[in-house]
């Protein structure tokens, strides 16, 4: 297990799911955590959980689709802890329901792209600036999806936004490698999070566990903590030569599609 004592981590999407699990894991391993998401009440609960366990954490309500919010988010982390070592961009949305391409509204498409693509770009931009100025190198992990590689009926906006993260991450990795900053992408499959449960409820209202067991070679959905451990490894010195890589942590699902 990697010791992250003395390091500072900024995690977006930290109010739930993979982002929350990642913030908790980094704190448990000794990192100081700056947590960001739109839901301030949940962030407050996360910070309390970390501090009550003896860790250090701060939080800032952030809409990653807003440049001013993202700039303030990074400044908040620097003001609180003096540096950035790890950044995890987990914030994302599936959109308000799904719809076939011929019925999808422009508003739904635009909102998903604003959060999942522009939001990821803005986070990379301001995180990279701060890390370059500090001169300490570091690691950034973006969170995609198995839908970065394959779409599903009604999910054109979500899947397209996740596919964009592959080239966005590899392009950022090329830009930042000379500064000692690594950028990688994790693409989960089925994970037991609020978002995935919402998507599953839209796609099918029965037999989802059986469908997952039939599709995924490991015959189950992942826990958010399993994704957090993958992310932590990518940030750690144990992955010091891993850069511009996409890790598909999906229990083998991609091999069956």
Backbone as a ProteinNet text record, in pm:
[ID]
protein_1_A
[PRIMARY]
XXXXXXXXXXXXXXXXXXXXXXXXXXXXXXXXXXXXXXXXXXXXXXXXXXXXXXXXXXXXXXXXXXXXXXXXXXXXXXXXXXXXXXXXXXXXXXXXXXXXXXXXXXXXXXXXXXXXXXXXXXXXXXXXXXXXXXXXXXXXXXXXXXXXXXXXXXXXXXXXXXXXXXXXXXXXXXXXXXXXXXXXXXXXXXXXXXXXXXXXXXXXXXXXXXXXXXXXXXXXXXXXXXXXXXXXXXXXXXXXXXXXXXXXXXXXXXXXX
[TERTIARY]
83.9	0	87.4	63.2	144.2	117.5	226.5	215	206.1	99.4	79.7	97.6	161.7	183	258.4	206.2	268.4	225.3	147.4	97.8	-38.6	-75.3	-204.4	-280.9	-405.3	-489.7	-612.4	-644.5	-767.9	-857.6	-978.8	-1070.4	-1201.2	-1239.5	-1370.3	-1472	-1598.4	-1702.4	-1696.3	-1647.4	-1617	-1738.4	-1855.6	-1972.7	-2033	-1994.7	-2053.7	-1967.9	-2000.6	-1943.7	-1792.7	-1734.9	-1591	-1512.8	-1559.4	-1489.5	-1482.4	-1594.1	-1596.4	-1504.3	-1512.9	-1428.5	-1280.7	-1247.6	-1108.9	-1060.2	-1142.9	-1105.3	-1079.4	-1166.2	-1149.4	-1022	-993.4	-874.7	-747.5	-742.6	-624.1	-599.6	-707.1	-693	-642.9	-695.6	-653.2	-505.5	-454.4	-313.4	-223.6	-280.3	-199.9	-202.8	-271.2	-276.1	-372	-343	-437.5	-529.3	-658.2	-755.2	-836.2	-841.8	-933.3	-1042.8	-1164.7	-1276.5	-1366.5	-1411.7	-1495.9	-1613.4	-1727.7	-1849.2	-1953.6	-2069.4	-2175	-2251.3	-2259.9	-2344.2	-2264.1	-2276.3	-2195.7	-2224.2	-2349.8	-2382.9	-2312	-2303.3	-2233.5	-2083	-2030.8	-1888.8	-1858.1	-1944.8	-1925.3	-1922.7	-2010.7	-2013.8	-1884.5	-1834.5	-1709.1	-1593	-1584.6	-1476.3	-1482.3	-1602.4	-1615.9	-1566.6	-1603	-1560.5	-1408.2	-1346.4	-1200.4	-1133.9	-1180.2	-1115.9	-1140.2	-1256.7	-1283.9	-1196.5	-1148.6	-1058.8	-912.7	-889	-753.4	-686	-759.9	-702.4	-723.8	-676.6	-693.8	-768.3	-870.7	-950.1	-1016.6	-1042.9	-1120.4	-1211.1	-1308.8	-1404	-1447.3	-1485.7	-1538.5	-1643	-1760.2	-1866.6	-1822.7	-1832	-1777.6	-1865.1	-1893.5	-1951	-1837.1	-1792.7	-1672.8	-1694.1	-1818.7	-1842.4	-1821.4	-1793.7	-1770	-1621.5	-1561.5	-1418.6	-1386.1	-1470.7	-1443	-1450.6	-1544.1	-1553.5	-1428.4	-1383.9	-1268	-1141	-1125.1	-1009.4	-1010.8	-1129.3	-1141.6	-1116.2	-1158.8	-1137.4	-988.4	-912	-768.1	-701	-740.6	-684.5	-714.8	-835.4	-874	-781.9	-753.7	-665.7	-525	-474.8	-340.6	-337.4	-439.5	-445.3	-450.9	-523.6	-541.8	-416.3	-350.7	-244	-111.6	-106.6	20.6	71.8	6.6	57.8	-47.9	-20.5	-101.8	-8.1	-35	43	-39.4	-164.7	-253.1	-384.5	-433.7	-564.8	-645.7	-766.4	-855.8	-982.4	-1007.3	-1123.2	-1233.4	-1318.4	-1423.7	-1561.7	-1572.6	-1703.7	-1760.5	-1886.7	-1951.3	-2099.3	-2175.6	-2319.3	-2361	-2474.4	-2529.1	-2633.7	-2675	-2780.1	-2915.4	-3011.1	-3145.8	-3220.6	-3198.3	-3259.2	-3179.4	-3220	-3155	-3261.1	-3217.2	-3312.5	-3243.7	-3315.3	-3255.4	-3211.5	-3115.5	-3053.9	-3156.2	-3261.1	-3360.1	-3452.8	-3448	-3535	-3457.2	-3325.2	-3243.1	-3247.9	-3268.5	-3273.6	-3133.5	-3122.8	-2995.2	-2950.7	-3046.5	-3013.4	-2947.6	-3001.6	-2942.2	-2800.5	-2784.1	-2652.4	-2553	-2593.1	-2502.4	-2463.6	-2557.4	-2526.2	-2427.4	-2446.1	-2353.4	-2213.8	-2206.5	-2076.6	-2011	-2091.3	-2036.8	-1969.5	-2033.6	-1978.5	-1868.1	-1896.2	-1805.1	-1685.3	-1699.8	-1588.3	-1526.3	-1606.7	-1550.2	-1504.2	-1580.7	-1542.1	-1408.9	-1387.8	-1260.9	-1146.2	-1171.5	-1071.5	-1035.5	-1136.8	-1109.5	-1030	-1065.1	-991	-844.9	-822.8	-685.5	-609.4	-672.9	-607.6	-558.5	-647.2	-609.9	-526.6	-550.5	-465.6	-323	-310.5	-177.8	-101.1	-168.9	-102.1	-44.1	-123.5	-78.1	36.9	29.3	133.6	262.6	252.6	372.3	439.9	360.6	416.8	488.1	433.4	495.5	625.3	631.2	753.8	783.7	681.3	702.1	656.1	616.4	561.1	424.6	385.9	258.7	188.8	64.7	-13.9	-158.8	-218	-359.7	-427.4	-540.9	-619.1	-758.5	-798.5	-934.8	-1016.7	-1146.8	-1234.4	-1328.4	-1309.8	-1396.1	-1498.3	-1513.4	-1614.3	-1587.2	-1640.3	-1638.4	-1711.6	-1801.3	-1870.4	-1781.4	-1655.5	-1557.6	-1529.4	-1559.6	-1527.9	-1650.7	-1764.9	-1885.2	-2006.6	-2097.6	-2219.2	-2328.5	-2442.8	-2561.2	-2682.8	-2789.1	-2908.9	-2956.4	-2973.4	-3016.6	-2904.2	-2782.4	-2671.7	-2570	-2612.1	-2516.5	-2439.4	-2506.9	-2439.1	-2338.3	-2381.8	-2293.6	-2173.4	-2198.9	-2090.6	-1992.9	-2044.8	-1957.6	-1869.1	-1927.5	-1849.1	-1738.9	-1766.3	-1665.3	-1558.7	-1598.4	-1498.8	-1401.1	-1449.4	-1362.8	-1252.2	-1275.3	-1175.3	-1050.3	-1061.8	-943	-841.2	-884.4	-790.2	-756.3	-849.9	-819.8	-709.5	-718.6	-618.5	-482.5	-480.3	-351.6	-287.4	-368.3	-314.2	-255.2	-328.6	-277.3	-149.7	-143.6	-23.7	97.9	78.6	188.6	232.5	137.1	169	242.4	205.1	252.7	371.7	400.7	514	645.8	676.3	802.8	811.5	696.8	693.6	688.4	705.2	704.3	566.7	464	324.7	268.5	224.6	166.5	13.9	-46.4	-191.8	-238.4	-330	-385.4	-537.3	-599.5	-745.3	-786.7	-883.3	-944.5	-1084.9	-1116.1	-1248.4	-1319	-1403	-1476.6	-1587.8	-1630.5	-1750.3	-1867.4	-1940.3	-2049.2	-1991.2	-2031	-1986.3	-2110	-2111.2	-2227.9	-2226.7	-2267.6	-2276.5	-2416.2	-2445.9	-2576.4	-2598.7	-2496.1	-2512.4	-2539.5	-2462.7	-2483.2	-2619.1	-2663.9	-2797.4	-2905	-2884.5	-2982	-2983.6	-2865.2	-2858.1	-2919.7	-2889.7	-2946.3	-3097.9	-3149.8	-3294.4	-3362.4	-3288.2	-3342.7	-3337.5	-3224.5	-3204.8	-3296.9	-3310	-3395.2	-3441.9	-3563.3	-3615.5	-3620.2	-3563.2	-3560.9	-3445.7	-3400.2	-3298.3	-3160.1	-3130.3	-3001.8	-2886.2	-2902.2	-2794.3	-2764.2	-2868.9	-2848.7	-2781.8	-2816.3	-2755.3	-2606.9	-2571.8	-2431.7	-2355	-2411.9	-2345.7	-2323.6	-2416.8	-2403.5	-2305.4	-2287.1	-2200.9	-2057	-2040	-1908.6	-1843.7	-1725	-1661.1	-1645.9	-1622.1	-1613.8	-1750.9	-1857.6	-1995.6	-2050.1	-2002.5	-2053.5	-2015.3	-2082.5	-2040.7	-1926.3	-1849.4	-1740.8	-1792.8	-1719.2	-1742.3	-1662.5	-1711.3	-1634.6	-1492.6	-1475.2	-1342.3	-1242.1	-1290.9	-1200.5	-1147.8	-1233.4	-1188.2	-1091.8	-1119.7	-1032.7	-892.2	-881.6	-748.9	-672.1	-743	-678.5	-627.4	-709.3	-671	-551	-554.7	-444.1	-314.1	-321.1	-200	-145	-232.2	-187	-122.2	-167.1	-107.9	24.2	43.7	157	287.2	398.6	529.6	543.5	458	460.8	425.3	358.4	320.8	399.7	522.6	600.2	630.9	620.9	647.4	520.6	406.8	278.3	223.7	210	166.4	89.4	-13	-95	-160.9	-194.6	-250.1	-396.4	-473.2	-612.1	-622.1	-664.4	-686.8	-836.8	-877.8	-1019.9	-1044.8	-1093	-1115.8	-1263.4	-1294.8	-1436.4	-1466.2	-1377.1	-1401.7	-1396.3	-1341.6	-1332.5	-1447.1	-1535.2	-1653.4	-1616.6	-1511.9	-1476.6	-1439.4	-1390.2	-1352.2	-1470.5	-1589.2	-1709.9	-1796.8	-1762.5	-1846.5	-1812
-119	0	123.9	213.7	334.3	431.8	487.3	591.1	725.1	800.5	930.3	1044.8	1016.8	1118.8	1238.2	1356.4	1478.5	1520.6	1437.8	1470.4	1537.7	1608.9	1677.3	1628.3	1589	1538	1626	1655.7	1726.1	1628	1607.4	1509	1578.3	1573.5	1624.8	1511.6	1549	1446.5	1373.1	1440.9	1374.8	1354.9	1400.5	1388.3	1249.4	1164.8	1031.4	939.4	812.4	715.3	702.9	694.5	673.3	790.7	912.6	1028.5	1026.8	994.7	989.8	879.4	762.3	650.8	685.2	756.1	794.4	894.9	993.7	1091.3	1023.1	930.7	859.1	774.7	707.4	622.9	706.4	816.5	900.8	952.8	994	1043.1	932.6	811.9	699.2	667	697.2	670.8	789.7	893.3	1003.4	1131.1	1134	1256.7	1358	1484.7	1590.8	1603.5	1610.8	1601.4	1729.1	1781.4	1889	1829	1831.8	1765	1868.4	1836.3	1928.2	1853.9	1919.3	1866.5	1976.7	1952.8	2053.8	2050.4	1935.1	1919	1947.3	2070.5	2115.1	2036.2	1997.3	1924.6	1789.5	1724.4	1595.9	1613.1	1720.9	1748.4	1772.3	1844.3	1869.4	1738	1645.5	1514.8	1437.8	1445	1377.4	1433.8	1565.7	1628.2	1586.9	1583	1539.4	1396.5	1309.7	1169.3	1158.1	1233.9	1228.8	1284.9	1400	1462.8	1383.2	1324.1	1242	1117.6	1075	959.9	1001.2	1131.7	1180.6	1238	1250	1304.7	1453.7	1508.8	1650.8	1665.6	1749	1766.9	1902.6	1949.8	2071	2047.8	2135	2114.5	2247.8	2243.5	2361.7	2318.9	2380.9	2352.4	2401.3	2313.9	2344.2	2285.5	2366.9	2319.3	2316	2197.6	2188.6	2243.6	2269.1	2328.1	2479.2	2536.4	2680.2	2706.5	2783.1	2813.1	2885	2978.3	3052.1	2960.2	2865.8	2769.3	2681.9	2634.3	2544.9	2619.2	2741.6	2821.3	2843	2871.8	2890.8	2760.7	2649.1	2518	2489.1	2512.1	2487.3	2584.5	2710.5	2809.4	2772.9	2721.3	2679.2	2568.9	2470.6	2360.8	2411.8	2500.7	2556.5	2640.5	2721.6	2804.5	2718.3	2608.2	2523.1	2442.9	2389	2292.2	2322.8	2430	2476.7	2414.7	2307.9	2240.7	2144.5	2087.9	1980.4	1869.8	1748.7	1633.7	1539.7	1518.1	1427.4	1499	1480.4	1532.3	1418.5	1401.9	1297.9	1365.1	1354.2	1418.9	1316.1	1305.7	1205.3	1264.6	1396.7	1459.7	1425.1	1389.5	1357.6	1334	1346.3	1323.4	1234.7	1169.4	1089.2	1166.3	1281.6	1359	1327.8	1412.3	1393.2	1290.9	1164.9	1058.1	1033.3	933.8	903.8	901.4	915.6	920.8	876.2	813.1	779.2	905.3	891.6	1006.9	1095.7	1035.4	1114.8	1191.4	1160.5	1229.4	1306.4	1299.4	1364.5	1515.8	1585.3	1732.2	1790.2	1904.5	1974.6	2013.6	2045.7	2085.4	1970.7	1848.2	1732.7	1710.6	1711.2	1691.5	1795	1920.4	2028.4	2019	1985.6	1977.7	1865.1	1749.5	1638.5	1675.5	1737.9	1778.3	1886	1977.9	2083.6	2027.2	1931.2	1874.9	1773.5	1677.6	1564	1593.7	1684.1	1713.9	1849.6	1956	2087	2089.6	2027.9	2024.3	1955.4	1843.8	1773.2	1858.6	1924.8	2015.9	2127.7	2191.4	2301.9	2254.1	2138.1	2084.7	2061.2	1996.6	1973	2104.6	2202.5	2330.5	2396.1	2411.5	2485	2399.9	2269.4	2182.5	2182.9	2171.2	2168	2297.3	2410.4	2538.7	2541.5	2499.9	2503	2405.8	2288.6	2187.9	2228.2	2288.1	2335.1	2446.5	2539.1	2649.8	2599.4	2494.5	2439.2	2366.4	2306.6	2240.5	2108.6	2045.3	1919.7	1796.8	1813.5	1700.5	1664.1	1539.9	1493.9	1399.6	1368.1	1273.8	1318.5	1303.5	1333.4	1208.6	1173.2	1060	1109.4	1088.4	1115.8	987.3	1002.2	885.8	882.2	782.2	761.3	653.8	561.2	455.7	349.9	231	132.3	187.9	283.7	350.4	451.3	463.7	535.4	459.9	330.2	244.2	195.8	191.7	137.9	212.5	245.8	315.4	218.6	275.9	195.2	274.1	205.5	270.6	381.4	499.4	613.6	688	636.6	696.7	768.3	827	891.7	1003.8	1085.8	1198.7	1148.7	1059.6	1008.2	935.5	843.2	763.4	850.2	945.9	1034	1117.7	1165.4	1244.8	1161.6	1035.8	948.8	908.2	890.2	860.7	976.4	1097.7	1215	1216.8	1154.4	1158	1077.8	983.6	907.2	999.4	1072.1	1159.9	1284	1331.6	1444.7	1407.9	1290.6	1246.9	1223.9	1159.1	1132.4	1261	1355.3	1484.1	1560.2	1560.7	1627.8	1561.1	1429.6	1358.1	1401.6	1418.7	1463.6	1605.2	1691	1828.8	1837.1	1751	1765.8	1678.2	1578.2	1489.9	1565.3	1667.4	1739.8	1809.6	1827.1	1890.8	1788	1661.4	1556.8	1523.4	1557.1	1529.6	1420.1	1311.8	1200.2	1215.4	1176.5	1180.4	1045.6	984.3	855.2	856.6	756.6	745.1	608.9	607.9	484.2	474.1	359.9	339	225.3	257.1	152.3	93.1	-25.4	-85	-62.5	-168.9	-157.5	-136.5	-28.7	1.5	33.6	-9.9	11	152.7	249	389.1	440.6	558.8	619.2	639.5	690	715.8	587.1	484.4	359.7	298	313.5	260.5	337.7	469	546.6	501.2	483.3	440.2	302.2	212.9	78.6	82.7	170.2	180.5	232	311.1	360.9	252.4	182.1	81.9	-37.2	-83.4	-198.5	-191.1	-231.3	-221.5	-356.5	-458.6	-587.5	-671.8	-761	-855.1	-796.6	-679.6	-616.2	-697	-750.3	-829.6	-950.6	-1013.5	-1127.7	-1088.5	-971.2	-923.7	-896.9	-833.7	-807	-937.4	-1032.6	-1162	-1231.1	-1212.4	-1275.2	-1205	-1074.6	-996	-985.8	-976.4	-950.8	-1083.3	-1113.7	-1239.8	-1259.4	-1150.6	-1164.6	-1176.8	-1163.4	-1192.9	-1103	-978.6	-883.9	-742.8	-646.7	-507.1	-481.3	-378.6	-339.8	-253.2	-250.7	-153.1	-27.1	90.5	213.7	208.2	137.9	128.3	57.8	-33.1	-101.2	-5	85.9	187.5	283.7	316.8	407.3	350.5	221	160.1	164.3	146.9	157.4	299.1	396.8	537.4	569.8	522.5	549.1	489.7	372	311.2	397.6	445.8	529.6	658.9	711	832.7	806.4	685.9	654.9	640.1	639.9	618.7	477.7	386.9	251.1	249.9	355	367.2	479.1	498.7	614.8	618.7	505.1	504.1	477.4	489.7	470.4	607.8	633.8	764.9	750.7	836.6	836	701	633.4	498.4	498.3	411.6	388.8	251.4	247.7	120.9	95.3	-15.4	-51.2	-146.5	-90	-168.1	-208.2	-313.6	-347.1	-495.1	-565.5	-706.9	-794.2	-740.4	-814.3	-788.4	-692.8	-666	-630.3	-544.7	-499.1	-613.8	-723	-837	-916	-884.4	-958.7	-875.8	-747.9	-659.3	-661.3
0	0	0	-92.5	-105.9	7.6	64.1	165.5	95.2	122.3	59.2	158.4	269.9	371.4	313.3	341.4	294.3	155.5	88.4	-44.9	-35	-141.5	-147.4	-269.4	-247.3	-354.7	-371.7	-495.9	-530.6	-604.4	-553.4	-611.7	-647.1	-774.9	-814.5	-815.4	-812.6	-802	-670	-567.2	-440.3	-350	-391.8	-305	-305.5	-402.3	-408.7	-495	-492.8	-584.6	-581.7	-700.8	-713.7	-655.8	-677.4	-623.9	-472.5	-409	-262.4	-210.6	-270.4	-227.4	-244.6	-351.7	-375.9	-272.7	-240.7	-138.3	-4.1	32.5	159	159.3	48.7	41.7	48.4	-26.9	-23.1	117.7	184.9	322.3	414.7	397.6	480.8	460.2	342.3	313.9	346.2	406.7	458.4	379.8	265.2	185.8	246.8	225.4	255.4	134.4	159.3	50.4	37.3	-85.1	-118.1	-205.4	-156.1	-222	-289.6	-410.7	-485.5	-547.5	-548.2	-610.7	-602.4	-662	-656.2	-524.7	-459.3	-340.9	-213.6	-164.4	-51.1	75.8	97.3	219.5	224.8	111.4	107.8	123.8	70.3	90	237	305.6	448.6	526.2	488.1	553.3	527.5	405.8	371.5	451.4	460	535.3	682.1	738.2	878	895.5	802.2	812.7	808.1	720.7	710.1	834.6	881.3	997.4	1125.4	1138.7	1257.2	1260.4	1143.3	1135.2	1149.6	1171.8	1193.1	1070.2	960.9	838.8	825.7	715.8	686.1	554.1	554.5	432.8	433	314.7	294.4	175	155.8	46.6	-11.1	-137.9	-204	-305.3	-297.7	-393.9	-531	-630.3	-763	-872.5	-972.3	-1097.6	-1197.7	-1237.2	-1320.3	-1460.6	-1499.4	-1631.8	-1632.1	-1514.7	-1500.5	-1480.6	-1572	-1561.1	-1430.4	-1390.1	-1266.5	-1145	-1145.8	-1036	-1029.5	-1144	-1146.2	-1104.5	-1152.4	-1111.5	-960.5	-904.7	-759.7	-685	-741.6	-679.5	-662.3	-767.9	-760.8	-663.9	-669.1	-577.3	-432.2	-408.1	-272.4	-221	-305.8	-264.5	-234.2	-317.6	-295.8	-168.8	-148.8	-28	97.6	90.5	208.4	240.9	137	162.3	93.4	15.4	-37	-164.7	-212.7	-331.3	-385.6	-500.7	-556.9	-604.6	-561.5	-607.8	-694.2	-653.8	-725.2	-757.1	-877.9	-914.2	-974.9	-928	-979.4	-1028.6	-1156.7	-1217.6	-1238	-1136.7	-1135.6	-1159	-1160.5	-1178.3	-1315.4	-1317.6	-1444.7	-1424.3	-1532	-1525.7	-1641.7	-1625.8	-1734.9	-1814	-1762.2	-1827.3	-1766.2	-1792.2	-1738.1	-1822.5	-1792.8	-1871.1	-1998.1	-2073.3	-2199.4	-2307.7	-2432	-2542.1	-2669.8	-2761.3	-2889.6	-2962.3	-3050.1	-3113.1	-3184.2	-3239.8	-3312.8	-3220	-3090.1	-2994.7	-2888.3	-2893.3	-2790.3	-2807.3	-2696.2	-2703.3	-2709.7	-2770.9	-2775.5	-2635.1	-2549.4	-2412.3	-2336.6	-2352.6	-2284.9	-2335.7	-2469.1	-2528.4	-2476.1	-2477.1	-2438.2	-2291.4	-2205	-2062.1	-2033.3	-2095.8	-2075.1	-2124.9	-2241.5	-2294.9	-2207.8	-2157.2	-2072	-1947.5	-1883.8	-1760.2	-1789.2	-1875.5	-1892.6	-1980.9	-2077.8	-2168.4	-2134.7	-2143.3	-2109.2	-1964.1	-1875.2	-1734.2	-1713.4	-1782.8	-1770.6	-1826.2	-1939.6	-1996.8	-1899.4	-1840.2	-1748.3	-1626.8	-1574.7	-1460.2	-1497.7	-1611	-1655.5	-1672.2	-1732	-1757.6	-1629	-1532.5	-1411.4	-1316.3	-1312.7	-1231.8	-1285.7	-1418.1	-1479.3	-1453.2	-1467	-1440.7	-1300.1	-1201.9	-1062.7	-1039.3	-1098.1	-1077.5	-1146.8	-1265.2	-1335.7	-1256.8	-1204.5	-1127.3	-1002.1	-939.8	-819.7	-852.1	-970.5	-1013.3	-946.9	-888.2	-815.2	-892.8	-1018.9	-1092.8	-1037.2	-1052.4	-998.6	-1092.9	-1059.7	-1139.3	-1143.7	-1261.3	-1281.6	-1336.3	-1279.8	-1329.6	-1364.1	-1487.9	-1530.8	-1523.9	-1504.8	-1494.1	-1613.2	-1698	-1813.2	-1784.2	-1877.7	-1864.4	-1969.7	-1948.4	-2056.3	-2177.7	-2153.9	-2264.5	-2336.1	-2294.3	-2374.2	-2503.3	-2505.8	-2619.5	-2695.3	-2628.9	-2692	-2639.8	-2729	-2688.4	-2647	-2612	-2582.1	-2627	-2652.3	-2701.4	-2609.9	-2664.7	-2586.2	-2517.8	-2528.6	-2453.9	-2539	-2649.8	-2739.7	-2671.9	-2593.4	-2528.4	-2425.8	-2338.7	-2234	-2294.5	-2387.8	-2445	-2524.3	-2599.3	-2675.7	-2582.8	-2473.4	-2378.9	-2314.9	-2289.2	-2229	-2329.9	-2456	-2559.8	-2574.9	-2562.3	-2576.4	-2472.2	-2358.1	-2252	-2286.8	-2378.9	-2418.6	-2484.2	-2586.9	-2657	-2575.6	-2494.7	-2407.5	-2309.3	-2251.1	-2153	-2217.7	-2334.7	-2399.1	-2450.4	-2496.6	-2540.1	-2421.8	-2310.2	-2190.6	-2140.5	-2149.9	-2107.4	-2188.5	-2319.1	-2404.7	-2368.1	-2337	-2299.5	-2166.5	-2073.5	-1935.7	-1900.4	-1982.3	-1952.2	-1934.1	-2015.6	-1994	-1858.8	-1793.7	-1661.9	-1549	-1582.9	-1481.4	-1429.3	-1504.7	-1463.7	-1552.9	-1491.2	-1564.8	-1570.4	-1682.3	-1697.8	-1750	-1678.6	-1719.5	-1705.6	-1765.3	-1767.1	-1713.7	-1624.4	-1576.2	-1633.6	-1691.5	-1751.6	-1679.2	-1581.5	-1509.1	-1594.8	-1556.8	-1614.7	-1521	-1487.6	-1390.7	-1251.7	-1185.7	-1049.4	-966.8	-843.2	-757.8	-702	-785.9	-746.6	-777.6	-725.7	-751.8	-901.4	-971.3	-1114	-1190.4	-1162.5	-1235.5	-1204.8	-1081.4	-1049.4	-1124	-1141.3	-1218.4	-1364.1	-1421.4	-1560.7	-1577.9	-1484.1	-1493.5	-1486	-1399.8	-1385.8	-1510.8	-1589.4	-1715.3	-1822.4	-1826.3	-1930.3	-1910.7	-1788.9	-1760.4	-1616	-1589.8	-1453.4	-1383.4	-1444.9	-1378.1	-1431.8	-1351	-1393.4	-1415.9	-1355.2	-1381.4	-1324.2	-1203.5	-1145.6	-1232.3	-1282.6	-1370	-1499.7	-1553	-1675.5	-1655.1	-1540.8	-1510.7	-1497.5	-1426.9	-1408.7	-1542.2	-1634.9	-1765.1	-1856.6	-1837.7	-1926.3	-1876.2	-1744.1	-1685.6	-1645.3	-1696.7	-1658.7	-1508.1	-1432.9	-1287.4	-1221.4	-1300.9	-1260.6	-1150	-1147.4	-1048.3	-1088.8	-1028.2	-1039.5	-942.5	-970	-880.6	-767.1	-659.1	-552.7	-585.6	-546.5	-573.2	-518.5	-406.7	-345.9	-436.5	-520.4	-613	-718.9	-764.4	-858.6	-789.5	-663.8	-588.7	-576.1	-553.7	-539.4	-672.3	-782.4	-913.8	-935.9	-901.8	-916.3	-827.3	-704.3	-611.8	-664.1	-722.2	-779.1	-892.3	-979.5	-1091	-1042.6	-930.6	-875.7	-803.7	-757.8	-671.5	-749	-675.2	-735.7	-792.3	-749.9	-803.7	-952.7	-998	-1139.6	-1205.7	-1163	-1204.7	-1354.6	-1424.1	-1568	-1648.8	-1583.7	-1652.1	-1687.2	-1815.8	-1861.8	-1992.5	-2011.2	-2132.7	-2156.4	-2047.3	-2054.5	-2013.5	-2076.4	-2037	-1973.1	-1849.3	-1779	-1773.2	-1830.7	-1831.4	-1715.9	-1605.1	-1482.9	-1479	-1554.9	-1573.6	-1554	-1486.8	-1461.8	-1585.6	-1695.5	-1820.6	-1916.8	-1883.3	-1966	-2109	-2126.9	-2261.6	-2354.1	-2296.2	-2378.8	-2432.9	-2381.2	-2425.1	-2519.3	-2538.1	-2616.6	-2764.9
[MASK]
+++++++++++++++++++++++++++++++++++++++++++++++++++++++++++++++++++++++++++++++++++++++++++++++++++++++++++++++++++++++++++++++++++++++++++++++++++++++++++++++++++++++++++++++++++++++++++++++++++++++++++++++++++++++++++++++++++++++++++++++++++++++++++++++++

